[in-house]
Amino acid sequence: MNQKEKGMKIRLDALHDAWNRREYVSPDPLETLYDYEDPRDREVVGMVASSLAYGRVAQILISVRRVLGFMGPSPCGWLVSRESVEIEAACAGFVHRFTKDVHMAALLTGIREAILTHGSLKSCFLAGYSPEDETLLPALSHYVKAVKGDRLIPGHLLSDPDGKSACKKANLFLRWMVRCDEVDPGGWHEALPASKLIIPIDTHMHKISLALGFTTRKAADLKTAVEVTRHLARLNSEDPTRYDFCLTRFGIRGELNIEDLL
């Protein structure tokens, strides 16, 4: 680590210590995971919340809570005890921007089948994981294919890293489940290393990464996400996505100015 990187690490660690707190989460779809102690429920909620994490945050929370509302206190238990037609009926009329009721029903059915086949979404993910993999992307690809099958689940809900997508929502879901601290509730953290996570990249995070010199790439795609993650790994090799939450507070919290980091 050179002197410039050491200086950046000091600033990012200070930012993390100040802002990586649960009191600064809301409004964020992540907050919906906190109500579920059972990791098998939390992973289902995480899939729903991350998949719908696009658009205005207020509408995201309304949409996520509508789905969670009909699944009751145990989303995993509700799913495995329902047939596909019952899931379709529960989703009838659901709309969240580009996501229609048929898409949500297909996603929930895919989640249900993955749980019935593997016992949990974590076990489904681990079925495609190898400790030799540099990142979790190969396991993510296997996982996405297992959940999707031949169902009508569009890429804006669940993206495969084998395609062109940055897989922002999927990488966000993995951050929530694989990291475990005051913000990220975990559930998979004892089975998978945080060191292999990829930063969830979107237009906002891309702009921040450009400003901080973590990338020079013009597209907010998966290659950029990998490049930014490798840069952050030079600052914290065991947990490169440690700074993701606090960095994304810029633009959300009026008292934070990216110029202060520069």
C-alpha positions as CSV (number, residue, x, y, z in Angstrom):
1,M,0.0,0.0,0.0
2,N,1.5,3.3,-1.1
3,Q,1.2,6.6,0.8
4,K,-1.8,7.8,-1.2
5,E,-3.7,4.6,-0.5
6,K,-2.8,4.8,3.2
7,G,-4.3,8.3,3.3
8,M,-7.4,7.1,1.5
9,K,-7.8,4.2,3.9
10,I,-7.6,6.5,6.9
11,R,-10.3,8.7,5.5
12,L,-12.5,5.8,4.5
13,D,-12.1,4.1,7.9
14,A,-13.1,7.4,9.6
15,L,-16.1,7.7,7.3
16,H,-17.1,4.1,8.0
17,D,-16.8,4.5,11.8
18,A,-19.0,7.6,11.6
19,W,-21.7,6.4,9.2
20,N,-21.8,2.6,9.2
21,R,-24.6,2.6,11.8
22,R,-28.1,1.2,11.7
23,E,-29.5,4.6,12.6
24,Y,-28.4,5.8,9.2
25,V,-30.0,3.0,7.2
26,S,-33.6,4.2,6.8
27,P,-34.9,4.8,4.2
28,D,-33.4,1.8,2.5
29,P,-34.7,-1.6,1.4
30,L,-32.1,-3.2,3.7
31,E,-34.1,-2.2,6.7
32,T,-36.8,-4.8,5.9
33,L,-34.3,-7.6,6.7
34,Y,-33.9,-6.6,10.3
35,D,-37.3,-8.0,11.3
36,Y,-36.3,-11.6,10.6
37,E,-34.1,-13.6,13.0
38,D,-34.2,-16.8,11.1
39,P,-31.6,-16.7,8.3
40,R,-33.9,-18.8,6.0
41,D,-36.5,-16.1,6.3
42,R,-34.0,-13.3,6.0
43,E,-32.5,-14.6,2.8
44,V,-36.0,-14.7,1.2
45,V,-36.6,-11.2,2.3
46,G,-33.2,-10.1,1.0
47,M,-34.0,-11.6,-2.4
48,V,-37.3,-9.7,-2.6
49,A,-35.9,-6.4,-1.3
50,S,-32.7,-6.4,-3.5
51,S,-34.6,-7.4,-6.6
52,L,-37.0,-4.5,-6.2
53,A,-34.2,-2.0,-5.3
54,Y,-34.6,0.3,-8.2
55,G,-36.5,3.6,-8.5
56,R,-37.6,5.9,-5.7
57,V,-36.7,4.4,-2.3
58,A,-40.2,5.3,-0.9
59,Q,-41.9,3.3,-3.6
60,I,-39.3,0.5,-3.2
61,L,-40.3,0.1,0.4
62,I,-44.0,0.1,-0.4
63,S,-43.5,-2.6,-3.0
64,V,-41.3,-4.7,-0.8
65,R,-43.6,-4.5,2.2
66,R,-46.6,-5.4,0.0
67,V,-44.9,-8.7,-0.9
68,L,-43.7,-9.4,2.6
69,G,-47.3,-8.6,3.9
70,F,-48.9,-11.5,2.1
71,M,-46.0,-13.9,3.1
72,G,-46.6,-13.3,6.8
73,P,-44.1,-13.6,9.7
74,S,-42.2,-16.5,8.0
75,P,-41.6,-15.8,4.3
76,C,-39.7,-19.1,3.8
77,G,-42.4,-21.1,5.6
78,W,-45.1,-19.4,3.5
79,L,-43.3,-20.1,0.2
80,V,-42.6,-23.8,0.8
81,S,-46.2,-24.4,1.9
82,R,-47.7,-22.9,-1.2
83,E,-48.2,-24.2,-4.7
84,S,-47.3,-22.1,-7.8
85,V,-51.0,-21.2,-8.4
86,E,-51.3,-19.8,-4.9
87,I,-48.2,-17.7,-5.3
88,E,-49.5,-16.4,-8.6
89,A,-52.8,-15.5,-6.9
90,A,-51.1,-13.7,-4.1
91,C,-49.0,-11.6,-6.6
92,A,-52.0,-10.7,-8.7
93,G,-52.1,-7.0,-9.5
94,F,-48.6,-6.3,-8.2
95,V,-46.7,-3.7,-10.1
96,H,-43.3,-2.0,-9.3
97,R,-42.2,0.0,-12.3
98,F,-41.1,-2.6,-14.9
99,T,-41.9,-5.5,-12.6
100,K,-45.3,-7.0,-13.1
101,D,-47.2,-9.6,-11.1
102,V,-46.1,-12.4,-13.4
103,H,-42.5,-11.5,-12.9
104,M,-42.8,-11.4,-9.1
105,A,-44.7,-14.7,-9.0
106,A,-42.0,-16.3,-11.2
107,L,-39.2,-15.0,-8.9
108,L,-41.0,-16.3,-5.8
109,T,-41.7,-19.6,-7.4
110,G,-38.0,-19.9,-8.4
111,I,-37.0,-19.1,-4.8
112,R,-39.4,-21.7,-3.6
113,E,-38.0,-24.4,-5.9
114,A,-34.5,-23.6,-4.9
115,I,-35.4,-24.0,-1.2
116,L,-37.3,-27.2,-1.8
117,T,-34.3,-28.6,-3.8
118,H,-31.5,-27.5,-1.5
119,G,-33.1,-26.8,1.9
120,S,-32.2,-23.1,1.8
121,L,-31.0,-20.4,-0.5
122,K,-27.7,-20.5,1.2
123,S,-27.3,-24.2,0.4
124,C,-28.3,-23.5,-3.2
125,F,-25.6,-20.8,-3.4
126,L,-23.0,-23.0,-1.8
127,A,-23.7,-25.8,-4.3
128,G,-22.0,-23.6,-6.9
129,Y,-19.2,-22.2,-4.7
130,S,-15.6,-23.2,-4.8
131,P,-13.0,-21.9,-2.3
132,E,-10.6,-21.6,-5.3
133,D,-12.8,-19.0,-7.0
134,E,-11.3,-15.5,-6.8
135,T,-14.8,-14.0,-6.3
136,L,-18.3,-15.1,-5.6
137,L,-19.3,-14.4,-9.2
138,P,-19.1,-18.1,-10.4
139,A,-21.3,-19.2,-7.5
140,L,-23.7,-16.3,-8.2
141,S,-24.0,-17.4,-11.8
142,H,-24.9,-21.0,-10.7
143,Y,-27.3,-19.6,-8.1
144,V,-29.1,-17.3,-10.6
145,K,-29.5,-20.1,-13.1
146,A,-30.9,-22.4,-10.4
147,V,-33.5,-19.8,-9.3
148,K,-34.4,-18.8,-12.8
149,G,-34.7,-22.1,-14.5
150,D,-37.0,-21.5,-17.5
151,R,-39.2,-19.1,-15.6
152,L,-40.1,-15.6,-16.7
153,I,-37.7,-13.7,-14.4
154,P,-36.4,-10.6,-16.2
155,G,-32.8,-9.4,-15.8
156,H,-33.9,-6.2,-14.0
157,L,-35.1,-8.5,-11.2
158,L,-32.3,-11.1,-11.2
159,S,-29.2,-10.8,-13.4
160,D,-26.6,-13.4,-14.3
161,P,-23.0,-12.3,-14.2
162,D,-22.4,-14.3,-17.3
163,G,-24.3,-11.6,-19.2
164,K,-23.6,-7.8,-19.5
165,S,-25.2,-6.6,-16.3
166,A,-23.3,-5.1,-13.4
167,C,-25.5,-7.4,-11.2
168,K,-25.9,-4.5,-8.7
169,K,-28.9,-6.0,-7.0
170,A,-27.4,-9.5,-6.7
171,N,-24.2,-8.1,-5.3
172,L,-26.1,-6.0,-2.9
173,F,-28.0,-9.0,-1.7
174,L,-24.7,-10.9,-1.2
175,R,-23.3,-8.0,0.8
176,W,-26.3,-8.1,3.1
177,M,-26.0,-11.8,3.6
178,V,-22.2,-12.4,3.7
179,R,-21.2,-9.4,5.7
180,C,-22.3,-9.2,9.3
181,D,-22.0,-5.9,11.3
182,E,-24.2,-3.2,12.6
183,V,-25.6,-2.5,9.1
184,D,-25.4,-5.8,7.2
185,P,-27.3,-8.5,9.1
186,G,-25.6,-11.5,7.7
187,G,-26.8,-15.1,7.7
188,W,-24.3,-16.5,5.3
189,H,-21.3,-15.0,6.9
190,E,-20.0,-18.2,8.5
191,A,-20.1,-20.0,5.2
192,L,-18.7,-17.5,2.7
193,P,-15.8,-15.0,3.0
194,A,-16.5,-11.3,2.7
195,S,-13.1,-11.0,0.9
196,K,-14.8,-12.4,-2.3
197,L,-17.7,-10.0,-2.5
198,I,-18.0,-7.6,-5.4
199,I,-19.0,-4.0,-4.9
200,P,-22.6,-3.3,-6.0
201,I,-22.1,-0.7,-8.7
202,D,-24.8,1.7,-10.1
203,T,-24.6,5.2,-11.6
204,H,-24.3,6.8,-8.2
205,M,-21.5,4.5,-6.9
206,H,-19.8,4.7,-10.3
207,K,-19.6,8.5,-10.0
208,I,-18.1,8.2,-6.5
209,S,-15.6,5.6,-7.7
210,L,-14.5,7.9,-10.6
211,A,-14.1,10.8,-8.3
212,L,-12.0,8.8,-5.8
213,G,-9.9,7.3,-8.6
214,F,-11.0,3.7,-8.1
215,T,-11.7,3.4,-11.8
216,T,-11.4,5.3,-15.1
217,R,-14.0,3.1,-16.9
218,K,-16.9,5.0,-18.3
219,A,-19.5,2.3,-18.0
220,A,-21.1,1.2,-14.7
221,D,-20.8,-2.5,-15.7
222,L,-19.5,-5.6,-14.0
223,K,-15.9,-5.0,-15.2
224,T,-16.0,-1.7,-13.5
225,A,-17.4,-3.3,-10.3
226,V,-14.6,-5.8,-10.3
227,E,-12.0,-3.0,-10.9
228,V,-13.4,-0.9,-8.1
229,T,-13.5,-3.9,-5.8
230,R,-9.8,-4.7,-6.5
231,H,-8.9,-1.2,-5.7
232,L,-10.8,-1.3,-2.4
233,A,-9.2,-4.7,-1.7
234,R,-5.8,-2.9,-1.6
235,L,-7.2,-0.9,1.3
236,N,-8.9,-3.9,3.0
237,S,-8.2,-7.3,1.5
238,E,-10.4,-9.2,4.0
239,D,-13.5,-7.0,3.4
240,P,-13.4,-4.8,0.2
241,T,-17.1,-3.9,0.4
242,R,-16.7,-2.7,3.9
243,Y,-17.0,0.9,2.7
244,D,-19.9,0.5,0.3
245,F,-22.7,1.6,2.7
246,C,-21.0,4.7,4.0
247,L,-19.9,5.7,0.4
248,T,-23.4,5.5,-0.8
249,R,-24.6,7.9,1.9
250,F,-23.1,10.7,-0.3
251,G,-26.0,12.1,-2.3
252,I,-28.4,10.8,0.4
253,R,-27.1,12.6,3.5
254,G,-26.9,16.4,2.8
255,E,-24.1,16.9,5.4
256,L,-21.7,14.7,3.4
257,N,-19.7,16.1,0.5
258,I,-17.5,13.9,-1.7
259,E,-15.0,16.8,-1.9
260,D,-14.2,16.2,1.8
261,L,-12.8,12.8,0.9
262,L,-10.6,14.2,-1.9
